């Protein structure tokens, strides 16, 4: 499990993807590390993880993230988060597809260029750090993804934590940029505070199939194993 930074995408050209593919390990982190986890999944087909790291396990004020790591990596549990987690339904619907996502300011870079990701039929999860990314910047990132057809390709959207002093939420920014409700984007959208720059970090497997059902008590769940023992 790794810590974050500001420019991990600079390492993409130097990563030995073939070596990683031949020697699969659990690679997990949040913030800047989600660029590395997503590019490894993109280049190798291996499952990587958005979740806590050793530093935040030690400094979090709760044991939520620690328990989520044990649940996923030791016990092989497929539950995303806990029964106590609250979800907001922003757009109704159901969807099944592979998970892709992480930190918004990094994920928008996968919309185009040399390391363009395949968003087709994926469930996208997004979060952002409000202390570093003002709402105008977050809006710009979402607009870039929209202009590069990301939201035409995905089949579901899961919005995580974003706290800015303005009180403007990430779901509000997304709704404004996509001009929701909009028949062009009729996929289900849910919001929760159990991943991102927050003490409550569930471990989300990138490249594993999940299901969103907005009418279910558990709005999102994994539908295939993500740990090979």
Secondary structure, 3 states (H helix, E strand, C coil): CCCCCCCHHHHHHHCCHHHHHHCCCCCEECCCHHHHHHHHHHHHCCCEEECCCHHHHHHCCCCHHHHHHHHHHHCCCCCCCCCCCCEEEEECCEEEEEEEEEEHHHHHHHHCCCCCCCCCCEEEEEECCCCCCCHHHHHHHHHHHHHCCHHHHCCEEEECCCCCCCCCCHHHHHHHHHCCCCCCCCCEEEEECCCCCCCCCCCEEECCEEEEECCCCCCEEECCCCCCC
